């Protein structure tokens, strides 16, 4: 998984962000225990206003990553911010025919 993460970082640096996201997501699915892929996904998804994805990734990080209290607090803060932002997004209504 470390190789996947490093490859994802390289892809992101050369502008191949979608491919990097796929590799970061693979690390998350496999329960990677380091902060790197979670942080990158949270940042990328936050910039795209993909609030539900931020919530999902922060919850995975809180489950899988053993880290210091400040980092856990950051994950919790990012989750809370994404949940608040998602609640503000208007839901699409059914189209009347």
Secondary structure, DSSP 8 states (H G I E B T S, - for coil): -HHHHHHHHHHHHTT-HHHHHHHHHHHHHTT--SSHHHHHHHHHHHHTT-HHHHHHHHHHHHHH----HHHHHHHHHHHHHHHHHHHHS--------
